[in-house]
């Protein structure tokens, strides 16, 4: 009985720590978003990592897509925080493509998140809806529900 109690306390402590670090990560996001929204439009790109590093990028842009500020979150755990960089200052978001991002040293999910932000900007500019991609678990759930209805 004593071992189960210790295990339960340990699991509760781990859960509370995960909650705390996620809360701090979301505060980091809110801080940059509120700072950027005061300057004008904000363009966000997301690339979920699963078991690899995930990325969220945030651009402060003007009406035609010129980048004023850029911040990114890139990491595997909830310890990751947003970092600001001026590598894209004075570029237009529509100028960002695979070739330029490779020259600047971007790869993996960070590059894909930047390209997602570019796509999101163009969709909003054209009046299109931005649809979030379903996760693996959402796809599995959808398949299970559809299979049950067929039975």
FENSUL-V616227 format. One record per pair of residues at least 24 apart in sequence whose C-alpha atoms are under 10 Angstrom apart, sorted by the first residue. I is the first residue (numbers start at 0). J is the second residue. Records with the same first field share a line. If there is no record, write none. Layout:
BEGIN
I: J ; J
END
This chain:
BEGIN
17: 76 ; 77 ; 78
18: 77
19: 77
20: 76 ; 77 ; 78 ; 79
21: 76 ; 77 ; 78 ; 79
22: 77
23: 77 ; 78 ; 79 ; 80
24: 72 ; 76 ; 77 ; 78 ; 79 ; 80 ; 81
25: 77 ; 80 ; 81
26: 80 ; 81
27: 72 ; 79 ; 80 ; 81 ; 82
28: 55 ; 56 ; 57 ; 70 ; 71 ; 72 ; 80 ; 81
30: 81
31: 57 ; 58 ; 59 ; 69 ; 70 ; 71 ; 81 ; 82 ; 83
32: 57 ; 58 ; 59 ; 70
34: 59
35: 59 ; 60 ; 67 ; 68 ; 69 ; 70
36: 60
38: 67 ; 68
39: 67
40: 64 ; 66 ; 67 ; 120
41: 66 ; 67 ; 68 ; 69 ; 116 ; 120
42: 66 ; 69 ; 92 ; 113 ; 115 ; 116 ; 117 ; 118 ; 119 ; 120 ; 121 ; 123
43: 69 ; 70 ; 71 ; 112 ; 113 ; 115 ; 116 ; 117 ; 118 ; 119 ; 120
44: 71 ; 109 ; 110 ; 111 ; 112 ; 113 ; 114 ; 115 ; 116 ; 117 ; 118 ; 119 ; 120
45: 71 ; 72 ; 108 ; 109 ; 111 ; 112 ; 113 ; 114 ; 115 ; 116 ; 119 ; 131
46: 73 ; 107 ; 108 ; 109 ; 110 ; 111 ; 112 ; 113 ; 114 ; 115 ; 116 ; 132
47: 75 ; 108 ; 109 ; 111 ; 112 ; 132 ; 134
48: 73 ; 74 ; 75 ; 107 ; 108 ; 109
49: 75 ; 134 ; 135
50: 75 ; 76
51: 75 ; 76 ; 107 ; 108
52: 76 ; 79 ; 107 ; 108 ; 109
53: 79 ; 107 ; 108 ; 109 ; 111 ; 112
54: 79 ; 81 ; 107 ; 108 ; 109 ; 110 ; 111 ; 112 ; 113
55: 81 ; 108 ; 109 ; 111 ; 112 ; 113 ; 115 ; 116
56: 81 ; 82 ; 83 ; 109 ; 110 ; 111 ; 112 ; 113 ; 114 ; 115 ; 116
57: 81 ; 83 ; 112 ; 113 ; 116
58: 83 ; 87 ; 88 ; 92 ; 113 ; 116 ; 117 ; 120
59: 88
60: 88 ; 89 ; 90 ; 91 ; 92 ; 120
61: 91
62: 124
63: 91 ; 92 ; 93 ; 120 ; 124
64: 89 ; 90 ; 91 ; 92 ; 93 ; 94 ; 117 ; 120 ; 121 ; 124
65: 89 ; 90 ; 91 ; 92 ; 93 ; 94
66: 90 ; 91 ; 92 ; 93
67: 91
71: 109 ; 112 ; 113
72: 109
73: 108 ; 109 ; 112
74: 108 ; 109
91: 117
92: 116 ; 117 ; 118 ; 120 ; 121
93: 117 ; 118 ; 120 ; 121
END
